[in-house]
Amino acid sequence: MVSRGQAHTLEAVIAALLLLTSVVFALQITAVTPLSASTSNQHIENQQQASAAGVLSIGQVNGALEESILYWNASGERFHGGTINGYYSETMPTSFGRTLEDSFGDRGIAYNVNLKYTTADGRLRTEELIYRGVPSDNAVVASRSVVLTDDDRILHANMTSGDRIDETDFYAPDVGDGGYYNTIRVEVVVWRI
């Protein structure tokens, strides 16, 4: 009888080891995708950040960043053609907006564009320019600053010059003296969908 009990115990131990081995094997064969925590994921994020930085750099050199910042409907207190919340959920009808859409729109990459500026009391405020949703955990950010002067003018919907920004109800306040108006930090947040 003792040998029979030992046989059942041995059988139970072998069954437990077999079950444990099966579970470990199942966990080992879990697929690793490009978006999982791996070096390839970091590579994708680095590419997205470099692309966003490139779009911002081109926009600053050709004036498209400033054009988009100044594309403001002062009477409507939002960007021309923006939603009731004031921002764009589709392509912004400026050169910078088209460049963003060409760079990210057809590649399964979402993006938001935020404009950060200082208020008269020194606090940092954010104006959403383009909003496509809540960024994922693997979102990357690139930014560029644009200095505005009192002589800069808002742009009408047809891209013609309007009033000087210091004479309108512009979203960013005049915080400077001697011709300096404010510095707008254009922040592009990019992530894979």
Buried (B, 14 or more C-beta within 10 A) or exposed (E): EEEEEEEEEEEEEEEEEEEEEEEEEEEEEEEEEEEEEEEEBEEBBEEBBEBBBEBBEBBBEEEBBBBBBBBBBBEEEBBBBBEEEBBBEEEBBBBBBBBBBEBBBEEEBBBBBBBBBBEEEEEEEEBBBBBBEEBEEBBBBBBBBBEBBBEBBBBBEEEEEBEBBBEBEBBBBBBBEEEEBBBBBBBBBBBBE
